[in-house]
């Protein structure tokens, strides 16, 4: 479950603007996403000579196969919903890093 940092920040601001709320609130997209999909989106955004390789020494056999949160309580308390799709989030992140590399050159 991935959520864009801008959506997460908006959720925290909305929670902070509601005095009297207590307890736990999940800031999440509500969708399980495969890491291979995140990798595919990242490689498509890089558009360059990049390849992905699995290091078998770092692979773990007992991985959790799916994580998905529920933002129902957060949405009920604040009206928040995630707005930024994962593809846009990945593209924007790659663009941000690209800009930082140019600035450092």
MOQUITA-V260059 format. One record per backbone hydrogen bond with DSSP energy under -0.5 kcal/mol. CO is the residue of the C=O (numbers start at 0). NH is the residue of the N-H. If there is no record, write none. Layout:
[[CO NH] [CO NH]]
//
This chain:
[[3 7] [4 8] [5 9] [6 10] [7 11] [8 12] [9 13] [10 14] [11 15] [12 16] [14 17] [16 18] [17 20] [25 27] [33 36] [33 37] [34 38] [35 39] [36 40] [37 41] [38 42] [39 43] [40 44] [41 45] [42 46] [47 49] [52 54] [53 55] [54 57] [54 58] [59 62] [60 62] [70 74] [71 75] [72 76] [73 77] [73 79] [74 78] [82 84] [84 88] [85 89] [86 90] [87 91] [88 92] [89 93] [90 94] [91 95] [92 96] [93 97] [94 98] [95 99] [96 100] [97 101] [98 102] [99 103] [100 104] [101 104]]
//
